[in-house]
Amino acid sequence: KRHEIVSLASGVPLEQLNEAIQNKVPVYRAMPNTASNVGESITCIATNKQKINPKIEDCFQSIGSTIQIDEELMDAATVLGACGIEYALRFIRGMVQGGIQIGFDSKTASAIANQTVKGAAALLIEKGNHPEFEIDKVTTPKGCTIAGLNEMEHNGFSSALIKGIVTSHKQIDS
C-alpha cells in the first residue's frame, strides 16, 4: 500500500495497468523526453488520482519540468513533447545548413543557431507571450525578418511542421 507505479511505456493506458495490478496501488503514466539528459525535459504525467504525488512530481522535476495532463492526451504528449525534440533538432540543423550557405563555418553556425533557439525558448517561457507577439515586435516593413518568414511560409514551413506532428500522432494510433 506504500507503493505507487509509474509507467513510461507509450501506448499502455492506465486502465490496462490498473487491471494488471488489480487496482492495488496508484498508477501514473509519464512521458519525459531526451532533454532529460541535460535537466530540460518536459514530462507529461497522467494519473487516475486527482493530484500527482509530490514525490513523483519531484522525481521528474529533477530532470526538467512537469505538467499534469488528461490521460487521453498522452499520445499527443508523446508526439509534441518527445518527438518534438527531434523536430526542433531538424529545425536547428536547417538553420546550421543555412548559416553555412551564407558564409559561416559549421562550428560557428551551430553555436549561433543553438543559442538562438535556446534564447527563443527562454523568451517565450519567461515572458509568457505567444510566439506571434514576439515575432511582431521585430518584423519591420520591407525588413529581412518578414522577407525570410514569408519565404518559409510560401514554401510550407508551418504547414509541413503541423502535418508532421499530425502524421506522427496518427502513427501512434495505428
ABEGO torsion letter per residue (X at the ends): XABBBBBABBGBBAAAAAAAAGGABBBBBBBBBAAAAAGABBBBBBBABABBBAAAAAAAAAAEBBBBBBAAAAAAAAAAAAAAAAAAAAAAAAAAAAAAAAGBBAAAAAAAAAAAAAAAAAAAAAAGBBAAAAAAAABBBGBAAAAAAAAAAAAGAAAAAAAAAAAAAAAAAX
